[in-house]
Structure formats: C-alpha cells, structure tokens
Amino acid sequence: MLIYLLRHGLTRYNAEKRYQGVQDIPLSPEGIAQLCRADFSPAVVYVTPLRRTQQTAERVFPEAEQIIVKDLREMDFGEFEGRNYIEMEHDPAYRAWVESGCCTRCPGGENKREFCDRTCGAFEEIVDRAFREKADVVVLLAHGGTQMAIMERYGLPKREFYQWCGPNAGGYVVETTEDAWRGRHELRLLRTVQYTKDGQM
C-alpha cells in the first residue's frame, strides 16, 4: 500500500514564519496560485478541520471526497500562536520551550508527546481501516507537524522529528505491507512530492 503524507499549501503565517498551530489560517493568494493538480485522483483524501488543508485538497485533488479527521490537526502551540521567533526571542516561556528541544508544554497548548500520540493514534486507525478495506493508496493532507510525528515514529530510514518537515504542498510517499504494518508499524520512504506549479516532482 502507498501512503501520501502531504502538507497544506502556503499561508501568510508560513511566509512570516509565525506559529499557526490550531488557528484556522487560510491559504494566502500566493499559496493558492502556486498549487497544481496531482497526477492521480484518489477517491478519498483525509484532511483536518483547518481550512488550509481543505483548500489545498480542493485544488490538488479536486475530485476526491474529503474526510475530516480532527486528531490529524497541527500541534496546539498555545500562547505562541500568531507570533514568530523574532518577536519571542526575549520571552522567557518561549526560550525555555526552545531549550527543552520544543518538547515541554507550550503555555496554554500541548507538549510534543501529547501531540505525537494524538496524531499517530489517528494515523494508525486510518491505516488499519485501509488494510481492512484492501485499499491500494491512502492520502493524508495535513500539516508539517503531522508529517514529522508520523515519520519520526514509523518512517524508514530513521530520522529525527524536525528532519521530516516537508515543504508547503509537498511531502512523502511511503510504502508498507500488511505484514510490515501489523508486525512492526514500518513505513518505507519511496520518494518526495510537491504539488506546486514550479516544484512538482
């Protein structure tokens, strides 16, 4: 089975390097203009409740049914949302979070473990269902954090969390078999993709 782990298109917050997390930030006009249709048409695309994933899916996979999975949404960055690292460089709470490797709880938000467990739990349910239904392809169109959580936990070759952040409108195509998934929860990286007019692979 092939699994596409994709990130939404460009938003204004992305361009300004702001933490957007669970804020419902739409794609920017530039982000919309960059997108191109994929070279295949899945029947279903799993998205999150946040508009930026749904807007991206509408343009990249226009014929697909969108299934919203709440727990695939981005990490809740709490009080850091809407701000960038330059604005917070002297904020003691932000500095403490960064010095922890971004693993402790964001004030008013989640910690990395909670986020990864939430996201990966939702992903496991999707993959288990896909195997029961004998699906050949699964497409998730979510967030950079979602990609990182899933690939750090299951992806081969092994890489650290932040090494798995894909570009806007891009991500990873991975492969697994029922034996590899049931026995070891392994995803083997096949290639990267990007669905923008100047960057499609």
Disulfide bonds with the S-S distance in Angstrom:
none
